[in-house]
Amino acid sequence: MKTIFEKSNNADGINFVNETKKIDFLPDELLRNSHLNLPQLSELDVMRHYKELSDMNFCIEKGFYPLGSCTMKYNPKVNEFLSSLDGFDIHPDANDDFAQGSLKLMYNLGNALKEVTGMDALTLQPSAGAHGELTGMMIVKKYFDTIGETRTKVIIPDSAHGTNPASAKMAGFDIIEIKSNDKGQIDIDALKSVLNSDVAAIMMTNPNTLGIFEEKVKEISDVMHANGSLLYYDGANFNAIMGYTNPKLMGFDVVHLNLHKTFSTPHGGGGPGAGVVAVVSKLKDYLPKPVIDFDGKKYFRNYNIKHSIGSVKDYCGNFGVLVRAYAYILMMGKNLKNATENAVLNANYLKEKLKKYYNLPYDEPCMHEFVITGEKQKEENGVSTLHIAKALMDGNTHPPTVYFPLIVHEAMMIEPTESENKQVLDEFVSNMIDIANECKINPQKVLDSPYTTPVKKIDEVSAARHPDLNFKG
Ligand SMILES: *Cc1c(COP(=O)(O)O)cnc(C)c1O
């Protein structure tokens, strides 16, 4: 009998290090004849290395994340647990009969999202907001092709997110950009002046990317519809209106929602996300297939969509994201309205506190986010918005979105979300005030920041011009 010390150090008694198994299905000349010279590290060393790297990363769990337009709200951890429950890992090729639970979840989620948008039908397939935009604009294109109208142009305001013109262009449209007026809203005369029978649609974000509600939205929708055109709603800012109004009431025909923004599923670093697209009934026959349906007894994937633009993503989209969003909706229930309310309240609170220190280009009540600028600091102290953003990082805060929207110089776009309490907001205000004061007293200190953040300033121009894609450098 071997003692414990003589036994092999793994359960099967195989010594992995010394065992060289003959691999007989590969030709000899392709086999190595010496060992790979891999670095030898202990598990603990490796673990510490990755922990250290992850500690350098900023995330909502570490601090305030007011990244405008991105709605970095807290993603409840219980959603992670729910999305990994047994049964939700069903193979996507499984027969509908075996997937009733998952199909039911998608069907119910769809119904909830129809309720909050006011729309009549939807697809859960697209995997991001931009993907939803492309899907929506392909639907618009196919609709006009099918009814035999040649409409080649899409109107987009100059405050729009860059993905809007990109998506419309990819769907085959030409873009007409229109200017915003001095209230930061769509100039309705500018809109009317470009309207003709060539115009397929307008793409709008409401509230827009300045965080301002487009007061003329109803008039805009009347004018567009009278012209035979459609209205696309970029729902990335849905967190500002949920439960108070909806895109249907505003007159929109196609909507995308970012579940990874408004409905609290993790995002950043490129996904996965979900850019659900909802439409009014006259566009429902153009949705991507399959659509999740229910015949009174059974949930099923419906491929019988008359004018479908086809599939835009494999299977039913990013299912794990859908589970998280559904969990969030069920947990919140009627409190979804409170989320909206607090998101708007928090943004207005910060705006009022900061406007004495930074320029506020549009001094209006804002919705869930607002834009201030570092113009004063740049002109008077030579400190640009980029430096202010970098300085904020030392205060355990993710910087706001900077230099967007493009129509505002030195823009800082701040979106606190509903997740944060007053203490966090006040700390942010005090950091921002300290930086504004520092700009006057000792601008060099701000220019040299950050001091304690792992990465100081990267050479973004070189990084873009000479991307180094080799990990060995
Ligand atoms: C985030 C955002 C998008 C794009 O959404 P993704 O999911 O990042 O592709 C589009 N429009 C606006 C206004 C946004 O904020």
The ligand as an SDF file (V2000), in Angstrom:
LIG
                    3D

 15 15  0  0  0  0  0  0  0  0999 V2000
  -25.5990   54.4050  -26.7950 C   0  0  0  0  0  0  0  0  0  0  0  0
  -26.3070   55.1360  -27.8490 C   0  0  0  0  0  0  0  0  0  0  0  0
  -26.4890   54.5670  -29.1230 C   0  0  0  0  0  0  0  0  0  0  0  0
  -25.8450   53.2780  -29.5630 C   0  0  0  0  0  0  0  0  0  0  0  0
  -26.0900   52.1920  -28.7560 O   0  0  0  0  0  0  0  0  0  0  0  0
  -25.0480   50.9720  -28.6740 P   0  0  0  0  0  0  0  0  0  0  0  0
  -25.7370   49.9450  -27.8810 O   0  0  0  0  0  0  0  0  0  0  0  0
  -23.8160   51.5300  -28.0320 O   0  0  0  0  0  0  0  0  0  0  0  0
  -24.7630   50.5360  -30.0840 O   0  0  0  0  0  0  0  0  0  0  0  0
  -27.2550   55.2640  -30.0360 C   0  0  0  0  0  0  0  0  0  0  0  0
  -27.7700   56.4680  -29.7330 N   0  0  0  0  0  0  0  0  0  0  0  0
  -27.5880   57.0580  -28.5330 C   0  0  0  0  0  0  0  0  0  0  0  0
  -28.2240   58.3900  -28.2580 C   0  0  0  0  0  0  0  0  0  0  0  0
  -26.8380   56.4140  -27.5570 C   0  0  0  0  0  0  0  0  0  0  0  0
  -26.6510   56.9950  -26.3690 O   0  0  0  0  0  0  0  0  0  0  0  0
  1  2  1  0
  2  3  1  0
  2 14  2  0
  3  4  1  0
  3 10  2  0
  4  5  1  0
  5  6  1  0
  6  7  2  0
  6  8  1  0
  6  9  1  0
 10 11  1  0
 11 12  2  0
 12 13  1  0
 12 14  1  0
 14 15  1  0
M  END
$$$$
